[in-house]
Amino acid sequence: MSPENYFIGKTAETISTLITKQCEIILTRNGVQVPVKSCSIIVTLHRLDGLSLNEIARETDSSPQLIKQKLPKLLKLSLIKHEDDASDKRRRLFFLTDKGKLQVEKILETFQELERSLDRLNKHLGFSLPEKLEEIKRALTEVPLHSDGKHSIKQ
């Protein structure tokens, strides 16, 4: 077995970084000011305006800690705003600002271009990258690398 096989996490990280940087070029070219890794938050708030931090995390399949790290930048860019929940003062609800709504329009328009780019990549690869990544994610959940291989382990 070659040593590269032991560093698949690093390869996966490198691929993630490449995808992020290449998407950033397209988004920036189309006037999107939202950080690439925060687009899912903005689009989610477009679909379901007025969500708590935990609801955003659930809807974006992210950890609350990760969402909490990203919200200050979106607030500073005036893309989102927050209000205390009238029914529960401990909860803070997040909404898109008018500027955030304009950015969502640009993001959604850019998704069409990204879709065409992904179609070209899928054709080059000979398979659907998103489907393959979901397959890998399911497999790692069912048979984690730390399992003994004799039993399927659900986490």
Kinemage of the C-alpha trace (Angstrom):
@kinemage 1
@onewidth
@group {chain A} dominant
@subgroup {mainchain}
@vectorlist {calphas} color= white
{ca met a 1} P 0.000 0.000 0.000
{ca ser a 2} L 1.401 3.390 -0.929
{ca pro a 3} L 1.843 6.066 1.775
{ca glu a 4} L -0.652 8.344 -0.026
{ca asn a 5} L -3.424 5.948 0.999
{ca tyr a 6} L -2.843 6.860 4.629
{ca phe a 7} L -3.367 10.552 3.960
{ca ile a 8} L -6.777 10.491 2.279
{ca gly a 9} L -8.028 13.139 4.738
{ca lys a 10} L -5.387 15.540 3.436
{ca thr a 11} L -6.353 14.776 -0.159
{ca ala a 12} L -10.026 15.363 0.688
{ca glu a 13} L -9.104 18.685 2.331
{ca thr a 14} L -7.084 19.715 -0.722
{ca ile a 15} L -10.042 18.913 -2.980
{ca ser a 16} L -12.356 20.941 -0.715
{ca thr a 17} L -9.967 23.897 -0.845
{ca leu a 18} L -9.724 23.699 -4.647
{ca ile a 19} L -13.505 23.606 -5.020
{ca thr a 20} L -13.918 26.527 -2.594
{ca lys a 21} L -11.317 28.677 -4.372
{ca gln a 22} L -12.709 27.929 -7.820
{ca cys a 23} L -16.289 28.649 -6.704
{ca glu a 24} L -15.080 31.874 -5.087
{ca ile a 25} L -13.711 33.058 -8.443
{ca ile a 26} L -17.079 32.489 -10.118
{ca leu a 27} L -19.093 34.018 -7.260
{ca thr a 28} L -16.847 37.106 -7.073
{ca arg a 29} L -17.011 37.562 -10.836
{ca asn a 30} L -20.817 37.626 -10.506
{ca gly a 31} L -20.813 40.238 -7.741
{ca val a 32} L -21.371 37.924 -4.777
{ca gln a 33} L -19.821 39.342 -1.608
{ca val a 34} L -20.895 36.465 0.641
{ca pro a 35} L -17.980 34.263 1.751
{ca val a 36} L -18.199 31.000 -0.205
{ca lys a 37} L -18.558 28.841 2.892
{ca ser a 38} L -21.416 31.041 4.147
{ca cys a 39} L -23.577 30.887 1.015
{ca ser a 40} L -25.572 27.979 2.451
{ca ile a 41} L -26.554 30.149 5.436
{ca ile a 42} L -27.736 33.000 3.212
{ca val a 43} L -29.679 30.685 0.889
{ca thr a 44} L -31.236 28.910 3.888
{ca leu a 45} L -32.377 32.240 5.348
{ca his a 46} L -33.844 33.055 1.945
{ca arg a 47} L -35.891 29.846 2.067
{ca leu a 48} L -36.770 30.027 5.773
{ca asp a 49} L -36.327 33.569 7.078
{ca gly a 50} L -36.268 34.024 10.846
{ca leu a 51} L -34.256 31.049 12.089
{ca ser a 52} L -32.300 30.530 15.290
{ca leu a 53} L -28.646 29.543 15.236
{ca asn a 54} L -29.554 25.902 15.961
{ca glu a 55} L -32.190 25.891 13.223
{ca ile a 56} L -29.685 27.271 10.718
{ca ala a 57} L -27.223 24.563 11.778
{ca arg a 58} L -29.835 21.840 11.327
{ca glu a 59} L -31.004 23.173 7.942
{ca thr a 60} L -27.429 23.478 6.601
{ca asp a 61} L -26.261 20.178 8.119
{ca ser a 62} L -23.561 22.056 10.055
{ca ser a 63} L -22.575 22.246 13.690
{ca pro a 64} L -23.953 25.140 15.751
{ca gln a 65} L -20.341 26.057 16.593
{ca leu a 66} L -19.479 26.455 12.907
{ca ile a 67} L -22.565 28.578 12.255
{ca lys a 68} L -21.766 30.708 15.322
{ca gln a 69} L -18.315 31.407 13.839
{ca lys a 70} L -19.750 32.539 10.497
{ca leu a 71} L -22.601 34.780 11.678
{ca pro a 72} L -20.478 37.748 12.878
{ca lys a 73} L -18.959 38.210 9.402
{ca leu a 74} L -22.422 38.135 7.803
{ca leu a 75} L -23.652 40.670 10.356
{ca lys a 76} L -20.621 42.903 9.706
{ca leu a 77} L -21.275 42.750 5.954
{ca ser a 78} L -24.900 43.799 6.680
{ca leu a 79} L -26.208 40.685 4.927
{ca ile a 80} L -28.175 39.472 7.935
{ca lys a 81} L -29.708 40.980 11.047
{ca his a 82} L -30.981 39.459 14.261
{ca glu a 83} L -33.813 40.031 16.675
{ca asp a 84} L -34.711 38.488 19.991
{ca asp a 85} L -37.469 35.910 19.680
{ca ala a 86} L -40.662 37.481 21.055
{ca ser a 87} L -41.767 34.144 22.540
{ca asp a 88} L -38.390 33.201 24.035
{ca lys a 89} L -35.959 35.997 24.918
{ca arg a 90} L -33.082 33.491 25.135
{ca arg a 91} L -33.374 32.790 21.400
{ca arg a 92} L -32.091 35.098 18.726
{ca leu a 93} L -33.605 34.878 15.250
{ca phe a 94} L -31.692 35.723 12.087
{ca phe a 95} L -33.113 37.385 8.989
{ca leu a 96} L -31.782 38.572 5.655
{ca thr a 97} L -31.343 42.308 5.188
{ca asp a 98} L -32.266 43.965 1.888
{ca lys a 99} L -28.586 43.726 0.940
{ca gly a 100} L -28.651 40.022 1.857
{ca lys a 101} L -31.720 39.489 -0.343
{ca leu a 102} L -29.917 41.077 -3.294
{ca gln a 103} L -26.927 38.824 -2.655
{ca val a 104} L -29.177 35.742 -2.639
{ca glu a 105} L -30.421 36.679 -6.110
{ca lys a 106} L -26.818 36.834 -7.335
{ca ile a 107} L -25.984 33.546 -5.617
{ca leu a 108} L -28.961 31.776 -7.190
{ca glu a 109} L -28.047 33.161 -10.628
{ca thr a 110} L -24.478 31.982 -10.094
{ca phe a 111} L -25.714 28.501 -9.172
{ca gln a 112} L -26.791 28.087 -12.804
{ca glu a 113} L -23.220 28.766 -13.952
{ca leu a 114} L -21.823 26.486 -11.243
{ca glu a 115} L -24.255 23.772 -12.375
{ca arg a 116} L -22.880 23.965 -15.923
{ca ser a 117} L -19.316 23.826 -14.563
{ca leu a 118} L -20.181 20.793 -12.442
{ca asp a 119} L -21.807 19.097 -15.449
{ca arg a 120} L -18.532 19.541 -17.392
{ca leu a 121} L -16.537 18.131 -14.460
{ca asn a 122} L -18.923 15.168 -14.076
{ca lys a 123} L -18.617 14.429 -17.795
{ca his a 124} L -14.815 14.559 -17.511
{ca leu a 125} L -14.847 12.270 -14.457
{ca gly a 126} L -17.385 9.836 -15.907
{ca phe a 127} L -19.549 9.999 -12.768
{ca ser a 128} L -21.509 12.473 -10.687
{ca leu a 129} L -19.177 14.013 -8.098
{ca pro a 130} L -21.996 15.042 -5.699
{ca glu a 131} L -23.529 11.546 -5.846
{ca lys a 132} L -20.134 9.907 -5.295
{ca leu a 133} L -19.383 12.177 -2.313
{ca glu a 134} L -22.770 11.320 -0.757
{ca glu a 135} L -22.017 7.632 -1.345
{ca ile a 136} L -18.644 8.000 0.403
{ca lys a 137} L -20.250 9.884 3.306
{ca arg a 138} L -22.871 7.129 3.738
{ca ala a 139} L -20.223 4.399 3.544
{ca leu a 140} L -18.015 6.087 6.156
{ca thr a 141} L -21.039 6.385 8.449
{ca glu a 142} L -21.978 2.731 7.961
{ca val a 143} L -18.439 1.335 8.110
{ca pro a 144} L -16.149 3.847 9.845
{ca leu a 145} L -12.426 3.491 9.319
{ca his a 146} L -12.042 2.691 13.030
{ca ser a 147} L -14.436 -0.290 12.859
{ca asp a 148} L -13.155 -3.859 12.779
{ca gly a 149} L -14.923 -4.512 9.469
{ca lys a 150} L -16.990 -7.363 10.914
{ca his a 151} L -19.980 -5.240 11.835
{ca ser a 152} L -21.708 -2.276 10.327
{ca ile a 153} L -21.494 0.522 12.879
{ca lys a 154} L -24.045 3.308 13.017
{ca gln a 155} L -22.826 6.501 14.683
